[in-house]
Amino acid sequence: TLTQGFHQTKLSVISIGELLIDAGIKVYPNPAVQTLNIETTNLGTDVWLNLYSSNGKLVRQKKMLSAEEQINMESLAEGSYLLSLESANTTIQTFSIIKTR
């Protein structure tokens, strides 16, 4: 089994499925200093950009109003973040983002 040989007090499966959408998503620069750029194609309306800290706290949330959006990263602490593009409670794609000074 997956936990054989390891002491596991809690094991949570977050997701095993993969959403197959060719959304043409570009996220740059990574690592980011001041601004994170998000460009998409083939995405419909009602798409949200959710930026989570490494401890799972939602630190930024923005609705995509066009095919190109930006997230201000300047006031965030250095470290790792997860950028999740979501629509109708479904995650389209998640990116690992590094914030530097």
Secondary structure, DSSP 8 states (H G I E B T S, - for coil): -TTTTS--S----------------EEE-SSBSSEEEEE-SS--S--EEEEEETTS-EEEEEE--SSEEEEE-TTS-SEEEEEEEEETTEEEEEEEEEE--
